Amino acid sequence: MYDTVVLATDGSASTERAVRVGLDLVKRFDGTVHGLYVLNASDIAATPEAVRQDLRDALRDRGQDALAKIAEQADSDVITSIREGKPATEICAYAESVEADVIVTGTRGRHGEHAFLLGSVAEAVVRQSPIPVLTVRQLEADEHAQRRPQGVA
């Protein structure tokens, strides 16, 4: 059912639960996990030209760290990829290219608590993707204790 899972991450703390849920899906269905990190091209383009490459390198390092964390938590090999472009577009294109069965993503990312879901990457992926999308909300500390489903941390 879920042979190929694309786990989109930006490395933020708010995507940690999405990573755990995605890895749990892979484990339950003995699937393959693809970890994906997208450098936001518009963030890079908005910086002064003199520092763009430094920013791109720093974001790529952050992406490698985020993907390494996924690999550390996984029970099997993780296929990783770093792309640059519009995050939602790149996530959808990557998922289609690997014939994913589902995309797993958090609902809040680097822009954190100050961003609304409306207009976010998660919503754009849900709207654009022909592939099913599982969005996972990061629980607050008090909710985490109340809503711990069996098998999911």
N, C-alpha and C positions, 0 to 999 in steps of 0.2 A: 504494500500500500504506500509506504513512504520509503522507497528505495534510495532516493536521492533528495537530500535536504540541503538547501542553501541557508546558511546562517550568516545573516548580515549584521555586522558589528561596527561600531565606531570607537570601541575601546573604553567607553564611559562606564561608570559604575551603574548607571541605569539600564544597561544592556546585560548585566550579569545574569539576571533571572532568565532572560530570553536565551542566553547561551545554555544555561542548565536545562531548560525545557527542550530546546533543539537537540541537545546531546541525548536527552532521555528518549526522544522520538527515534533517533538513529539507533540507539541501543535496543529499544523494544522491537523495532522492525528490522534489525540487522541491516541497516542501510549504510549509505555512504554520506559523509558530511563534507560539505564545501564551505569553508570559512571565507567570507568576502568582506573586504574593507575598501571603501571608496573615498578617494581624495576629492573633496568638493572643488571643482574647477573654478566656480564663481568666487569662493573664498580666496583662492590663490590669485585670481585675476584682480581682485579688489585691493591687493597689497601693492605697495610701490615696486616697480620693476627691479630695483636694486636688491630687494630681499625675497623676491619670488622663489628663486631656486632654494634658498635656505628654508623657506616655509615648506616648500614641496618636500625637501629632504626630511624635515622635522615631522611632517605629517606621515610620510612613508615609514619613518622609524616608529611612530605611534601605531601605525597599521600593523607593522611586523610584530610589535609587542602584543597588540590585541589578538592577532592570529595565533601567536605563540601560547597565549593563555588558553585559547580554545583547544589547541593541540594538547596542552598539559592535562586538561580535564577530560579529554576524550578517551574512550576505551579502545579505539581503533585509529587508523591513520586518518588524517585530515588533509584534504586537498585545499590549498590556500591560494588566494589571488588578491592582488591589490590593483585597483583600477582608478582612473581619474576621469571625472566628468560630472554630470548631474547625478547625484546619488540614486534617486529613484529610477532613473532611466538605466543607469549602469546595473543596478541590482536586477531589474527585470530582464535586461538583455543577457546578463550572465546566467540567470536562472533558465532562460529559454535555451541558451547555448549548451548547457549541461543536461537539458531535459529533466529539470528538477520536478519533483512531485509536490513540493511545498517550499515556501520561503518563510523563514522564521526571523522576526525582527522585534526589537523593543519599540515602545511607543514614545519614549523620550530619549534623546541622545545628548550630543555635546552641548546643545543649547539648553538642556536640562529643564529645571523647574520653571524657567521663565518663558518656555515655548509652549504654545498650545498645540494639541494634536492637529487641529485644523491647519492645513498648510504645511504640515511636517512631512518628513521623508516617509514615515510609516503610512500616512494617509495617501500620499502620492503613489506609493508602491501598491497599496490596496486598490486604488482606482485604475492604475495602468496595467497591472499584471494579469495575464490570462491564466497564470498559475495560482493555485490557492495560496493565501498568505495567512500565517498565524502571527498575530500581534500579541506580544506579552508585555503586560504592564508591570513595572517595578513596584513592588509593594512597599508601603511605608512600614516602619518597624512594628507598630501596633497591629497593622493588618496582617503582617507576615505570620505572627503568632496565631492569629485567628483563622487564616485561610491556607494552611499548609496541606495541599492535597497529597494523598499517599503516593510515594514514588517521585515527587518533585520537591526539590529543596528550595 
